């Protein structure tokens, strides 16, 4: 059996590499979006091709990987403390409060922050962390079925006058757009704090992301319990089945997502069906990425190259906030206002240059420190008052 590569006794290298892969994808998408600021020059044919390609390959899949590994980390943290006879749940609740504060700091620079959402949803894992596998599987299945969309499909079919789920976020998006176009740094920071939470939670509810995120958290915990990210037993056979299964599922779900909603006459049923099928096809593509990277890492000579992503993955919180600060400065009015001339192709190139510099910084930092700078602060604050 091949030896398991780990970066430290508590870390699994392939998990850090997967997290780094997800962070890189998230940053590329954010830079193309001008950090949730959809103000672009007139797109060229190349711009359109770059946009469509990046969003087809990465949109929602990178966040899905990130969420999956968040649930995995939750399991590892609880498991490591449980082996010492310590109940980590109170500390985890405190840790989620700290993550929420990191998210509030992120909203100063970037109104599309995900950390606050993760912190709140993460609290829902506390009653599940000691639940039997069977309970977690049933919870995961229920969430995977996208219950909100199913309810709206039933309501819409029963009563055609029922409108698609709309939380009335339009005016908030308009205000943020105006602030990013014309506002100062303080205007952006103020708008991010006033509007960011309701926009991010509201968007997640409207688009099926909230239930999908909790589903992926629970699934990540199950993967941790089954030790499936380690090269042992029949794990690689499992990932091969996931790889093949995800390809087959995607081959069915992609045309289903494109065709079925358009053939449904009821607007509410069509809208909810599109969201549901989109979540499922993104999940299939995420499974393809995860299984493919795990197999390449453990079974090919690409392991060394893939392992380089672990430098970024070990510093995911730091990298996330760095991209918010730098991205806001590059694209918003308060900074360099790149939005005025940076189309999708140029924004993609800027993202690649930024990622190269970020990788070099992370590689240097992790060669001297066990954790990233913000990760170290978060870890120390998590265990305040403990021995």
C-alpha positions as CSV (number, residue, x, y, z in Angstrom):
1,X,0.0,0.0,0.0
2,X,1.2,3.5,-0.9
3,X,2.3,5.6,2.0
4,X,-0.1,8.4,2.9
5,X,1.4,11.8,2.4
6,X,0.6,14.3,5.2
7,X,1.9,17.8,5.8
8,X,1.7,17.3,9.6
9,X,0.2,14.7,11.9
10,X,-3.2,16.5,11.8
11,X,-3.2,17.4,8.1
12,X,-3.8,15.4,4.9
13,X,-2.0,16.9,2.0
14,X,-4.5,16.0,-0.7
15,X,-7.2,17.8,1.3
16,X,-5.0,20.9,1.5
17,X,-4.4,20.6,-2.3
18,X,-8.1,20.3,-3.0
19,X,-8.8,23.3,-0.8
20,X,-6.1,25.2,-2.7
21,X,-7.6,24.2,-6.0
22,X,-11.0,25.5,-4.9
23,X,-9.5,28.8,-3.6
24,X,-7.8,29.4,-7.0
25,X,-11.0,28.7,-8.9
26,X,-13.0,31.0,-6.6
27,X,-10.5,33.9,-7.0
28,X,-10.5,33.6,-10.8
29,X,-14.3,33.7,-10.8
30,X,-14.4,36.7,-8.4
31,X,-11.9,38.6,-10.5
32,X,-14.0,38.0,-13.7
33,X,-17.0,39.3,-11.7
34,X,-15.0,42.3,-10.5
35,X,-15.8,41.1,-7.0
36,X,-19.6,41.0,-7.3
37,X,-19.5,44.3,-9.3
38,X,-21.0,43.5,-12.7
39,X,-19.8,46.6,-14.6
40,X,-17.7,45.7,-17.6
41,X,-16.6,47.2,-21.0
42,X,-18.5,45.9,-24.1
43,X,-17.4,42.3,-24.3
44,X,-15.5,41.0,-27.3
45,X,-16.0,37.5,-28.7
46,X,-12.9,36.4,-26.8
47,X,-14.3,38.0,-23.6
48,X,-17.6,36.0,-24.0
49,X,-15.7,32.8,-24.6
50,X,-13.5,33.3,-21.6
51,X,-16.5,34.1,-19.4
52,X,-18.5,31.1,-20.6
53,X,-15.6,28.7,-20.2
54,X,-14.6,29.9,-16.7
55,X,-18.2,29.8,-15.4
56,X,-18.9,26.4,-17.0
57,X,-15.8,24.9,-15.4
58,X,-15.8,26.7,-12.1
59,X,-19.0,28.5,-11.0
60,X,-20.5,26.9,-7.9
61,X,-18.2,23.8,-8.3
62,X,-15.3,25.6,-6.5
63,X,-17.5,26.8,-3.7
64,X,-18.9,23.2,-3.5
65,X,-15.4,21.8,-2.9
66,X,-14.7,24.5,-0.3
67,X,-18.0,23.6,1.5
68,X,-17.3,19.9,1.3
69,X,-13.9,20.4,2.9
70,X,-15.3,22.7,5.6
71,X,-17.5,19.8,6.7
72,X,-14.5,17.5,6.6
73,X,-12.4,19.9,8.8
74,X,-15.3,20.1,11.2
75,X,-15.1,16.3,11.7
76,X,-11.3,16.3,12.1
77,X,-11.5,19.0,14.7
78,X,-14.1,17.2,16.7
79,X,-12.4,13.8,16.3
80,X,-9.0,15.0,17.3
81,X,-10.4,16.5,20.6
82,X,-12.6,13.5,21.2
83,X,-9.6,11.2,21.2
84,X,-8.4,13.3,24.2
85,X,-11.7,13.0,25.9
86,X,-12.7,16.6,25.1
87,X,-16.1,17.7,23.8
88,X,-15.2,20.2,21.1
89,X,-18.7,21.4,20.4
90,X,-18.7,24.5,22.7
91,X,-15.3,25.5,21.2
92,X,-16.7,24.9,17.7
93,X,-19.6,27.3,18.4
94,X,-17.1,29.9,19.6
95,X,-15.0,29.2,16.5
96,X,-18.0,29.8,14.3
97,X,-18.6,33.2,16.0
98,X,-15.0,34.1,15.3
99,X,-15.5,33.0,11.6
100,X,-18.5,35.3,11.5
101,X,-16.4,38.2,12.7
102,X,-13.8,37.4,10.0
103,X,-16.8,37.5,7.5
104,X,-17.8,40.9,8.9
105,X,-14.3,42.1,8.3
106,X,-14.4,40.7,4.8
107,X,-17.7,42.7,4.1
108,X,-15.7,45.9,4.5
109,X,-14.0,45.1,1.2
110,X,-16.2,42.5,-0.6
111,X,-20.0,42.5,-0.4
112,X,-20.2,38.8,-1.6
113,X,-18.5,37.4,1.5
114,X,-19.2,33.7,2.2
115,X,-17.6,33.4,5.6
116,X,-20.7,34.7,7.6
117,X,-22.9,32.3,5.8
118,X,-20.6,29.4,6.6
119,X,-20.4,30.4,10.2
120,X,-24.2,30.4,10.6
121,X,-24.7,27.2,8.7
122,X,-21.7,25.6,10.6
123,X,-23.6,26.0,13.8
124,X,-26.2,23.5,12.5
125,X,-23.5,20.9,12.5
126,X,-23.2,20.9,16.3
127,X,-26.2,18.7,17.0
128,X,-25.1,16.4,14.1
129,X,-21.5,15.9,15.0
130,X,-22.1,12.9,17.3
131,X,-25.1,11.6,15.3
132,X,-24.8,8.0,13.8
133,X,-23.8,7.7,10.2
134,X,-27.3,6.6,9.3
135,X,-28.7,9.9,10.6
136,X,-26.2,11.9,8.7
137,X,-27.0,10.0,5.5
138,X,-30.7,10.7,5.8
139,X,-30.0,14.4,6.5
140,X,-27.7,14.6,3.5
141,X,-30.3,12.9,1.2
142,X,-33.0,15.3,2.4
143,X,-30.9,18.3,1.7
144,X,-29.6,17.0,-1.6
145,X,-33.2,16.8,-2.9
146,X,-33.3,20.6,-2.5
147,X,-36.5,20.7,-0.3
148,X,-37.2,24.4,-0.9
149,X,-37.3,24.0,-4.6
150,X,-39.4,20.8,-4.3
151,X,-41.9,22.7,-2.1
152,X,-42.2,25.6,-4.7
153,X,-42.6,23.1,-7.5
154,X,-45.5,21.5,-5.7
155,X,-47.0,24.9,-4.8
156,X,-46.6,26.2,-8.3
157,X,-48.2,23.0,-9.8
158,X,-51.1,23.2,-7.4
159,X,-51.7,27.0,-7.8
160,X,-50.4,28.7,-11.0
161,X,-50.6,32.1,-9.3
162,X,-47.8,31.2,-6.9
163,X,-44.8,33.2,-8.0
164,X,-41.1,32.0,-7.9
165,X,-39.3,32.6,-4.7
166,X,-38.3,36.3,-4.6
167,X,-37.0,38.0,-1.5
168,X,-37.0,41.4,-3.0
169,X,-33.3,41.9,-3.1
170,X,-33.2,44.0,-6.4
171,X,-33.0,47.4,-4.8
172,X,-30.1,46.3,-2.5
173,X,-28.2,45.0,-5.5
174,X,-28.8,48.4,-7.3
175,X,-27.5,50.3,-4.3
176,X,-24.3,48.2,-4.1
177,X,-23.8,48.7,-7.8
178,X,-24.0,52.5,-7.5
179,X,-21.6,52.5,-4.5
180,X,-19.0,50.4,-6.2
181,X,-19.3,52.7,-9.3
182,X,-19.1,56.0,-7.6
183,X,-18.4,55.5,-3.9
184,X,-15.4,56.0,-1.6
185,X,-13.8,53.2,0.4
186,X,-16.0,54.2,3.4
187,X,-19.1,54.1,1.2
188,X,-18.3,50.6,0.1
189,X,-17.5,49.4,3.6
190,X,-20.7,50.9,5.0
191,X,-22.9,49.4,2.2
192,X,-21.2,46.0,2.6
193,X,-22.1,46.0,6.3
194,X,-25.6,47.3,5.8
195,X,-26.6,45.1,2.9
196,X,-24.1,42.3,2.7
197,X,-25.7,39.8,5.1
198,X,-29.2,40.0,3.8
199,X,-28.0,39.9,0.2
200,X,-25.7,36.9,0.7
201,X,-28.2,34.9,2.8
202,X,-31.1,35.9,0.6
203,X,-29.3,35.0,-2.6
204,X,-28.3,31.6,-1.1
205,X,-31.9,30.9,-0.2
206,X,-33.3,32.0,-3.6
207,X,-30.7,29.9,-5.5
208,X,-30.6,26.7,-3.5
209,X,-27.1,27.4,-2.2
210,X,-28.1,27.4,1.5
211,X,-29.4,23.8,1.5
212,X,-26.6,22.7,-0.8
213,X,-24.0,24.1,1.5
214,X,-25.4,22.3,4.6
215,X,-25.6,19.1,2.5
216,X,-22.0,19.4,1.5
217,X,-21.0,20.1,5.1
218,X,-22.7,16.9,6.2
219,X,-21.2,15.0,3.3
220,X,-17.7,16.2,4.2
221,X,-18.2,14.9,7.8
222,X,-19.2,11.5,6.4
223,X,-16.1,11.4,4.2
224,X,-14.0,12.2,7.3
225,X,-15.6,9.4,9.3
226,X,-15.0,6.9,6.5
227,X,-11.3,8.1,6.2
228,X,-11.9,8.3,2.4
229,X,-9.2,11.0,1.8
230,X,-6.5,8.5,3.0
231,X,-4.9,6.0,0.7
232,X,-6.0,2.9,2.5
233,X,-8.2,-0.1,2.1
234,X,-10.6,0.2,-0.9
235,X,-10.6,4.0,-1.0
236,X,-9.1,4.4,-4.4
237,X,-11.7,2.0,-5.8
238,X,-14.3,4.1,-4.2
239,X,-13.0,7.3,-5.9
240,X,-12.8,5.5,-9.2
241,X,-16.5,4.7,-8.9
242,X,-17.2,8.3,-8.0
243,X,-15.3,9.5,-11.0
244,X,-17.2,7.3,-13.4
245,X,-20.5,7.9,-11.7
246,X,-20.1,11.7,-11.7
247,X,-19.3,11.6,-15.5
248,X,-22.4,9.6,-16.2
249,X,-24.6,11.8,-13.9
250,X,-23.2,15.0,-15.6
251,X,-23.9,13.6,-19.0
252,X,-27.6,13.2,-18.0
253,X,-28.0,16.3,-15.9
254,X,-26.4,18.9,-18.3
255,X,-28.9,18.3,-21.1
256,X,-31.7,17.9,-18.5
257,X,-30.9,21.3,-17.0
258,X,-30.8,22.9,-20.5
259,X,-34.0,21.3,-21.8
260,X,-36.5,20.4,-19.1
261,X,-37.2,23.8,-17.5
262,X,-37.9,25.3,-20.9
263,X,-40.6,22.7,-21.6
264,X,-42.5,23.5,-18.4
265,X,-45.2,26.0,-18.9
266,X,-45.6,27.0,-15.2
267,X,-43.1,29.7,-14.4
268,X,-42.6,28.7,-10.7
269,X,-42.2,25.0,-11.5
270,X,-39.8,25.8,-14.3
271,X,-37.7,28.2,-12.2
272,X,-37.4,25.8,-9.3
273,X,-36.7,22.9,-11.6
274,X,-33.9,24.9,-13.2
275,X,-32.3,25.7,-9.8
276,X,-32.6,22.1,-8.6
277,X,-31.1,20.6,-11.8
278,X,-28.4,23.2,-11.8
279,X,-27.4,22.3,-8.2
280,X,-27.3,18.6,-9.1
281,X,-25.2,19.0,-12.3
282,X,-22.8,21.3,-10.3
283,X,-22.5,18.6,-7.6
284,X,-21.7,16.0,-10.3
285,X,-19.0,18.1,-11.7
286,X,-17.6,18.8,-8.3
287,X,-17.5,15.0,-7.6
288,X,-15.5,14.6,-10.9
289,X,-13.0,17.2,-9.8
290,X,-12.5,15.8,-6.3
291,X,-12.3,12.2,-7.3
292,X,-10.0,13.1,-10.2
293,X,-7.6,15.1,-8.1
294,X,-7.5,12.4,-5.4
295,X,-6.7,9.7,-7.9
296,X,-4.1,11.8,-9.7
297,X,-2.5,12.6,-6.4
298,X,-2.3,9.1,-5.0
299,X,-1.8,7.2,-8.3
300,X,0.3,9.3,-10.7
301,X,3.4,11.3,-11.0
302,X,1.3,14.5,-10.9
303,X,1.2,14.2,-7.1
304,X,4.1,16.6,-6.6
305,X,2.5,19.3,-8.9
306,X,-0.9,18.9,-7.2
307,X,0.7,19.0,-3.8
308,X,2.0,22.5,-4.6
309,X,-1.7,23.7,-4.3
310,X,-1.5,22.7,-0.6
311,X,0.5,25.9,0.1
312,X,-2.6,27.9,-0.8
313,X,-5.0,25.5,0.8
314,X,-3.3,25.7,4.2
315,X,-3.8,29.5,4.0
316,X,-7.4,29.5,2.6
317,X,-8.8,32.0,5.1
318,X,-5.8,34.4,4.6
319,X,-6.0,34.0,0.8
320,X,-9.8,34.7,0.8
321,X,-9.4,38.0,2.7
322,X,-6.3,39.0,0.7
323,X,-8.3,38.6,-2.6
324,X,-11.1,40.7,-1.2
325,X,-8.7,43.5,-0.3
326,X,-6.7,43.4,-3.5
327,X,-9.7,42.8,-5.7
328,X,-11.7,45.6,-4.2
329,X,-8.7,47.9,-4.6
330,X,-8.3,46.9,-8.3
331,X,-11.8,47.0,-9.5
332,X,-13.9,49.3,-7.3
333,X,-14.2,53.1,-7.7
334,X,-12.3,53.7,-4.5
335,X,-9.2,52.0,-5.8
336,X,-7.8,51.8,-9.4
337,X,-11.3,51.5,-11.1
338,X,-10.1,48.7,-13.4
339,X,-13.8,48.0,-14.1
340,X,-13.7,50.8,-16.7
341,X,-11.4,49.0,-19.1
342,X,-10.8,45.5,-17.8
343,X,-12.9,43.1,-19.8
344,X,-13.3,39.4,-19.0
345,X,-10.1,38.4,-20.8
346,X,-8.0,41.0,-19.1
347,X,-9.6,40.3,-15.7
348,X,-8.7,36.6,-16.2
349,X,-5.1,37.5,-16.9
350,X,-5.0,39.7,-13.8
351,X,-6.4,36.8,-11.8
352,X,-3.6,34.5,-13.1
353,X,-0.9,37.0,-12.2
354,X,-2.4,37.5,-8.8
355,X,-2.6,33.8,-8.2
356,X,1.1,33.3,-9.1
357,X,2.1,36.0,-6.7
358,X,-0.3,34.6,-4.0
359,X,1.3,31.1,-4.5
360,X,4.8,32.5,-4.1
361,X,3.8,34.2,-0.9
362,X,2.0,31.2,0.5
363,X,4.9,28.9,-0.4
364,X,7.3,31.2,1.4
365,X,5.0,31.6,4.4
366,X,4.3,27.9,4.8
367,X,8.0,27.1,4.7
368,X,8.4,29.1,7.9
369,X,5.0,28.7,9.6
370,X,2.6,25.9,10.3
371,X,-0.4,28.0,9.6
372,X,-1.3,31.1,7.6
373,X,-1.3,34.5,9.5
374,X,-5.1,34.7,9.9
375,X,-5.4,31.0,10.5
376,X,-2.9,31.3,13.4
377,X,-5.0,34.1,14.9
378,X,-8.2,32.2,14.4
379,X,-6.7,29.0,16.0
380,X,-5.3,30.9,19.0
381,X,-8.6,32.7,19.6
382,X,-10.4,29.4,19.3
383,X,-8.5,27.9,22.2
384,X,-8.4,31.0,24.4
385,X,-8.6,29.9,28.1
386,X,-7.8,26.2,27.3
387,X,-4.7,24.4,28.5
